[in-house]
Amino acid sequence: MSRQEPGAALKNGRRTFQGEGVDVRGRTGEARLPSTFRARVSLSDRQGMGVAVNLSSEGLCLHTDLVFRTGQQVNLGLEVPEVPDAVLLSTEVRWVREVSPLLEPLWTYEAGLLVRDPPPQYLELVEQYSRRFLDQRDDPRFPREMRVQLSGPGTWEMTYARNIGRRGLFIRTRQPVPPGALVEIQLYLPGLDRPVPMRAEVVHHVTAEKAVLVGSEPGIGVRLGSVPEWAREAYLAFLRTLEAGPSR
């Protein structure tokens, strides 16, 4: 049985903690960067490793096996490929949740961390990767997690999609679906009584072995193709709510 921290409760079959439900954007409405970085994690009484994702100038999400509590101070050292020394951060835990074991996660917990007094090296990192990310894609992606049914060559499963955009998304799967393959997607959007059907082409595949090395998740990146008109309108309307950011 997993340990339950103070203030935790059960929600939809998973352990949640105070502060969960923070929007994928920062407090200023700044979009989060869907890049991943290995991180050395230091607490007052223990150390460990993790993966930092969804970076912005004011915060990030950390995947780790360490147990946190809200308000706890956490020191991070981000390992950046082009930088010889780790980027050091002082952060505070804003929310924590236990990842459902049904997802076969690489890490037990994920936590939202507020970066206190971000150093210039970190701000430069966020800016640099933001430019690189925008250069690679002509539409923004959002690290929102959505339930999806995936069917294609040799695979059929219920799983989750992330990094959702107008032209594509990333689907978590351990199945060896090769680039170039066509897949059928049923995306479950909030507020709709039926899933949105889509046909898509696989453009890249992250194997389970590669996911462990880079600190990512196994899965496939897909480019959206054929979508019924009603489904396209529903999908674009949902994206517009993400692009608008949190309501004031």
Protein Blocks (a to p, Z undefined) as FASTA:
>chain_A
ZZddehiaceehiacdehihiafbdfkopacdfbdcddddddfkbccddddehiafkbcc
dddfbdcdehiacddddddfklmbacddddddfbdcdddfklopabfbdcddddehiafk
lmmmmmmmmmmmmmmpccdcdfbdcddddddehiacddddehiafkbccdddfbdcdehi
acddddddehiabdcddddddfbdcdfklmmmnopaeddddddfbdcfklmmmmmmmmmm
mmnopaZZ
